[in-house]
Amino acid sequence: MKQKTWPCKSDGLHFTALPFLKKPNDSSAFTKPAKTRRSFFNSTPKTPSSSSSSSSSDFSALPYDVLSRIAASFTLPNLKAASLVCRAWRDALKPMREAMVFLKWGKRFKHGRGGVKANLSKALDSFLKGAARGSTLAMVDAGLIYWEMGRKDEGIAWYRRAAELGDPAGQCNLAISYLQASPPNTEEAIGWLYQASYAGHVRAQYQLALCLHQGRGVGRSLQEAAQWYHRAAEGGYVRAMYNTSVCYLMGEGLVQSHRLARKWMKRAADHGHSKAQFEHGLGLFSEGDMMKAVVYLELATRAGERPAARLKNVILQQLSATSRDRAMLLADSWRALPSSR
């Protein structure tokens, strides 16, 4: 689904940056973020003394349903680490490790990688087998395929299962599903977005910022929206980089700073945001750096920004043939920096 980067026109007001609002107190309807669950493994278990057998250090006594819930959103490295805690955990986590194998094959069939042809049916079957063994990662991928197949109710059901087990991607996808519903369930969507955002999911942070910016399902707050844009931008989300630049440029929710606006606009451009490439090219042109301006304008033109082509052609007429060839060579060899989109 294509989404607008900047949701609405400025109302002309300027705000200074404020700290994040505290998370709403009423969170009883939602599960804790997965990040909180993972902290269980941060400490090294104490070895029980020979004279006493403290139940607090008896990891084998942890009920399977609790253990499986904790490990539901684990990746393979985390599962391997948890399996080393004790024999009971190793045995209990066997279905999760099997789920990782099905998850791997599901991705191969979905994208046609690893020497296999793309096959959506086989991919879905693999993801469902992984989901049946308790992996939220497989649940989210199964939900995505159902969604792409137009079976949205089944997709949402898998998103919800993953979300309730604390998976940030499941929480984010479930929230977006609710926002796209007819009629939209904005109140519940915002709740899930907050959970995923506090867990560090950058797409959820960007979506939450859009809702706060628009006042959709939550009170409009440019200050909090700008803070979430900024956090998602720092996490590598390209659209958030562009919006963070605009916030700094216009002084909406952040202290106005042309230097920081230019910094984030360049970052967005270097990560492949076509509108940012156009606007950064404009900035370079105004500064007299014609060569670099042409490179960014050419990139924007190739990405479909038509106004960039007109300005680029004007600048090219002012450059020597050598400079024009050099600029096109730089554009041809350009590669976008990796991002989390």
Legacy VTK file of the C-alpha trace (Angstrom):
# vtk DataFile Version 3.0
C-alpha trace
ASCII
DATASET POLYDATA
POINTS 341 float
0.000 0.000 0.000
1.419 3.405 -1.003
1.358 6.000 1.715
1.911 9.725 1.598
5.068 10.782 3.354
3.857 14.103 4.738
0.222 13.736 5.823
-1.134 17.241 5.670
-0.315 20.887 5.173
1.186 22.867 7.995
-1.207 24.925 10.055
1.462 27.593 10.342
2.222 27.003 14.012
5.733 26.462 15.342
6.470 24.261 18.312
9.523 23.474 20.381
10.491 19.893 20.981
8.946 18.184 23.971
9.833 14.860 25.575
7.835 11.739 24.754
4.483 11.487 26.395
4.259 8.669 28.875
2.710 5.444 27.716
-1.019 5.342 28.474
-1.727 3.815 31.888
-4.569 1.666 30.614
-2.681 -1.147 28.909
-4.630 -4.051 30.321
-6.068 -4.925 26.925
-2.628 -5.462 25.437
0.316 -7.732 26.036
3.735 -6.456 27.049
6.192 -5.726 24.238
8.469 -8.555 23.181
11.448 -6.522 24.338
10.281 -6.870 27.929
9.961 -10.612 27.556
13.475 -11.001 26.196
14.966 -9.325 29.258
14.307 -12.629 31.068
17.439 -13.990 29.402
19.711 -11.062 30.174
20.897 -12.372 33.519
23.088 -15.410 34.060
21.262 -18.105 36.039
22.727 -18.924 39.419
23.843 -22.457 40.077
21.912 -23.963 42.997
24.058 -24.905 45.944
24.459 -28.538 46.959
22.793 -27.881 50.301
19.618 -26.314 48.956
17.557 -26.517 45.786
15.972 -23.092 45.347
12.967 -23.160 43.056
13.886 -19.676 41.802
16.946 -21.123 40.016
15.328 -24.371 38.867
14.821 -23.522 35.194
13.505 -26.991 34.408
10.477 -26.228 36.592
9.333 -23.414 34.302
5.983 -24.493 32.784
6.123 -25.282 29.070
3.335 -22.865 28.176
5.225 -20.024 29.877
8.476 -20.960 28.182
6.867 -21.282 24.752
5.181 -17.900 25.180
8.459 -16.268 26.111
10.219 -17.827 23.125
7.406 -17.320 20.592
9.044 -14.336 18.887
12.635 -15.549 19.172
14.897 -15.682 16.147
17.124 -18.727 15.611
20.180 -17.285 17.460
18.031 -16.518 20.522
16.498 -19.989 20.405
19.928 -21.604 20.271
21.064 -19.552 23.247
17.946 -20.405 25.258
18.315 -24.089 24.396
21.689 -24.106 26.133
20.244 -23.085 29.509
19.415 -26.624 30.557
18.277 -29.951 29.144
14.629 -29.285 30.003
14.664 -26.066 27.982
16.490 -27.731 25.109
13.784 -30.380 24.896
10.923 -27.939 25.410
12.163 -25.589 22.684
12.537 -28.311 20.071
9.221 -27.361 18.333
10.450 -23.752 18.094
13.687 -24.839 16.480
11.696 -26.917 14.015
9.569 -23.845 13.331
12.713 -21.967 12.281
13.380 -24.620 9.620
9.859 -24.222 8.226
10.236 -20.445 8.373
13.438 -20.642 6.364
11.834 -22.836 3.690
8.777 -20.615 3.613
10.896 -17.588 2.751
12.725 -19.585 0.087
9.458 -20.605 -1.573
7.995 -17.116 -1.247
10.930 -15.335 -2.896
12.323 -18.118 -5.066
15.643 -18.301 -3.269
18.035 -21.057 -2.249
17.701 -23.024 -5.476
13.885 -23.356 -5.390
11.248 -21.769 -7.602
8.816 -19.280 -6.101
5.695 -21.099 -4.972
3.224 -19.165 -2.807
1.226 -22.252 -1.886
4.297 -24.093 -0.585
5.458 -20.959 1.187
2.137 -20.642 2.997
2.203 -24.311 3.955
5.690 -23.918 5.434
4.726 -20.791 7.359
1.616 -22.476 8.763
3.696 -25.415 9.963
6.058 -23.011 11.673
3.146 -21.100 13.175
1.623 -24.341 14.481
4.851 -24.889 16.413
4.469 -21.505 18.096
6.695 -19.134 16.107
5.250 -15.624 15.840
7.653 -14.908 12.971
5.932 -17.634 10.959
2.518 -16.367 12.050
3.284 -12.905 10.654
4.537 -14.327 7.351
1.453 -16.539 7.065
-0.691 -13.473 7.710
1.131 -11.539 4.990
0.472 -14.230 2.401
-3.190 -14.486 3.343
-3.426 -10.698 3.076
-1.794 -10.699 -0.361
-4.193 -13.431 -1.460
-7.147 -11.245 -0.489
-8.075 -13.476 2.457
-7.766 -10.589 4.864
-9.762 -12.040 7.742
-7.389 -15.008 7.927
-4.422 -12.690 7.679
-5.707 -10.523 10.519
-6.317 -13.618 12.649
-2.650 -14.598 12.349
-1.503 -11.027 12.980
-3.561 -10.968 16.168
-2.125 -14.276 17.394
1.398 -12.957 16.866
0.518 -9.594 18.420
-0.936 -11.168 21.547
2.300 -13.140 21.961
4.234 -9.870 21.936
5.591 -9.800 18.386
6.134 -6.130 17.320
5.737 -6.892 13.590
2.455 -8.660 14.292
1.305 -5.723 16.415
2.215 -3.246 13.673
0.527 -5.250 10.897
-2.570 -5.760 13.010
-2.758 -2.028 13.695
-2.408 -1.152 10.008
-5.103 -3.713 9.184
-7.447 -1.988 11.622
-6.620 1.425 10.140
-7.430 0.135 6.647
-10.661 -1.566 7.703
-14.057 -0.194 6.738
-14.964 1.291 9.109
-11.505 1.641 10.671
-10.918 0.557 14.256
-8.593 3.449 15.093
-8.716 3.175 18.874
-7.446 -0.398 18.969
-4.981 0.319 16.173
-3.370 3.108 18.190
-3.003 0.817 21.184
-1.115 -1.788 19.163
1.010 0.882 17.475
2.119 2.196 20.853
3.141 -1.287 21.953
5.135 -2.006 18.808
6.677 1.478 18.854
7.920 1.170 22.411
9.376 -2.214 21.436
11.457 -0.422 18.777
9.566 -1.363 15.593
10.395 1.508 13.215
7.471 1.069 10.841
5.079 1.186 13.795
6.831 4.329 15.052
6.314 5.969 11.662
2.663 4.903 11.474
2.058 6.162 15.010
3.667 9.481 14.092
1.354 9.789 11.071
-1.697 9.161 13.279
-0.519 11.742 15.817
0.232 14.204 13.017
-3.220 13.756 11.501
-5.098 13.342 14.782
-6.356 9.989 13.566
-7.653 7.846 16.409
-5.729 9.950 18.908
-5.450 13.614 19.846
-3.366 15.576 17.339
0.096 16.316 18.680
2.792 17.673 16.392
5.330 17.484 19.206
4.863 13.777 19.855
4.514 13.038 16.138
7.867 14.708 15.463
9.508 12.728 18.241
8.287 9.430 16.797
9.336 10.494 13.281
12.779 11.227 14.680
13.018 7.908 16.501
11.959 5.967 13.381
14.425 7.982 11.280
17.256 7.087 13.632
16.171 3.460 13.250
16.650 3.676 9.481
13.083 4.235 8.229
13.426 6.338 5.068
10.015 8.038 5.041
10.588 9.068 8.638
13.928 10.623 7.634
12.125 12.819 5.127
9.398 13.819 7.590
11.976 14.545 10.276
13.667 16.905 7.835
10.367 18.677 7.172
9.703 18.971 10.924
13.076 20.670 11.415
12.576 22.870 8.365
9.124 24.098 9.416
9.682 24.046 13.164
6.783 21.661 13.702
7.272 19.656 16.877
11.045 20.203 16.775
13.131 23.339 17.207
13.550 24.874 13.758
16.982 24.104 12.350
17.925 24.431 8.693
21.167 22.569 9.357
19.402 19.520 10.794
16.714 19.740 8.121
19.396 19.550 5.442
21.149 16.699 7.250
18.015 14.526 7.358
17.002 15.460 3.810
20.385 14.261 2.549
20.072 11.050 4.557
16.662 10.358 3.074
18.016 11.089 -0.412
21.013 8.814 0.088
18.673 6.028 1.212
16.615 6.312 -1.966
13.701 8.652 -1.142
12.908 10.224 -4.529
11.264 13.398 -3.238
14.182 13.950 -0.871
16.568 13.519 -3.816
14.679 16.217 -5.687
14.611 18.626 -2.750
18.245 17.972 -1.841
19.150 18.611 -5.470
17.299 21.924 -5.266
19.276 22.820 -2.172
22.591 21.994 -3.845
21.571 24.070 -6.881
20.800 27.082 -4.672
24.240 26.689 -3.076
25.914 26.650 -6.484
27.077 23.013 -6.372
25.908 22.212 -9.892
27.616 18.847 -10.321
26.123 17.248 -7.202
22.785 18.919 -7.895
22.602 17.219 -11.285
23.379 13.810 -9.757
20.555 14.007 -7.213
18.144 15.520 -9.738
18.954 12.736 -12.187
18.263 10.134 -9.491
14.955 11.822 -8.683
14.078 11.936 -12.380
14.719 8.209 -12.771
12.446 7.599 -9.785
9.587 9.496 -11.443
9.909 13.028 -10.052
9.045 14.976 -13.207
9.840 18.497 -11.905
13.411 17.301 -11.252
13.928 16.597 -14.953
13.164 20.175 -16.007
15.619 21.702 -13.532
18.261 19.095 -14.348
18.083 19.940 -18.064
18.506 23.640 -17.303
21.629 22.967 -15.233
23.088 20.565 -17.806
23.109 23.336 -20.387
25.437 25.300 -18.107
27.945 22.453 -17.682
30.746 21.355 -19.968
30.471 18.075 -21.831
33.041 16.534 -19.475
31.078 17.622 -16.405
27.820 16.309 -17.873
29.374 12.927 -18.580
30.868 12.812 -15.101
27.517 13.599 -13.485
25.741 10.853 -15.450
28.488 8.364 -14.571
28.032 9.164 -10.865
24.277 8.685 -11.193
24.762 5.360 -12.992
27.066 4.040 -10.267
24.945 5.306 -7.358
23.449 2.737 -4.970
20.985 3.510 -2.190
22.209 2.990 1.353
20.553 0.068 3.163
17.473 0.938 5.189
14.600 -0.612 7.110
12.129 1.210 4.877
LINES 1 342
341 0 1 2 3 4 5 6 7 8 9 10 11 12 13 14 15 16 17 18 19 20 21 22 23 24 25 26 27 28 29 30 31 32 33 34 35 36 37 38 39 40 41 42 43 44 45 46 47 48 49 50 51 52 53 54 55 56 57 58 59 60 61 62 63 64 65 66 67 68 69 70 71 72 73 74 75 76 77 78 79 80 81 82 83 84 85 86 87 88 89 90 91 92 93 94 95 96 97 98 99 100 101 102 103 104 105 106 107 108 109 110 111 112 113 114 115 116 117 118 119 120 121 122 123 124 125 126 127 128 129 130 131 132 133 134 135 136 137 138 139 140 141 142 143 144 145 146 147 148 149 150 151 152 153 154 155 156 157 158 159 160 161 162 163 164 165 166 167 168 169 170 171 172 173 174 175 176 177 178 179 180 181 182 183 184 185 186 187 188 189 190 191 192 193 194 195 196 197 198 199 200 201 202 203 204 205 206 207 208 209 210 211 212 213 214 215 216 217 218 219 220 221 222 223 224 225 226 227 228 229 230 231 232 233 234 235 236 237 238 239 240 241 242 243 244 245 246 247 248 249 250 251 252 253 254 255 256 257 258 259 260 261 262 263 264 265 266 267 268 269 270 271 272 273 274 275 276 277 278 279 280 281 282 283 284 285 286 287 288 289 290 291 292 293 294 295 296 297 298 299 300 301 302 303 304 305 306 307 308 309 310 311 312 313 314 315 316 317 318 319 320 321 322 323 324 325 326 327 328 329 330 331 332 333 334 335 336 337 338 339 340
